[in-house]
């Protein structure tokens, strides 16, 4: 929805399908609830961080504790099996 909102905002709601695809091919959102995301212009898939977490008990409550972040992960299937 953020990408669609950005498209409508930038074009003031007046765009063609080609203009929409051109806009979305370079769209990025550094402040999304999932962390930074973008659309891969080649595959048109989302690219985002993957957060590795474990559950720990802190102050008597279970919480997710981030162990590491794998930045800007593309679809692994498409990375390992490119179109012929």
Secondary structure by P-SEA (a helix, b strand, c coil): caaaaaaaaaacccccaaaaaaaacccccccccccbbbbcccccbbbbbbbbbbbbbcccbbbbbbcccccccccaaaaacccc
